[in-house]
């Protein structure tokens, strides 16, 4: 039952990293748009 907890934690971390990557990508996109505009 400890393995299931680890898998859930890894799945949570993976989804969090994916969301962070999307947020960072949007931030960089907006930053460049403002900087060049």
MOQUI-V421789 format. One record per helix or strand of 2 or more residues. SS is the DSSP state (a for helix, b for strand). FROM is the first residue (numbers start at 1). TO is the last residue. If there is no record, write none. Layout:
ss: {SS;SS}
from: {FROM;FROM}
to: {TO;TO}
This chain:
ss: {a}
from: {2}
to: {36}
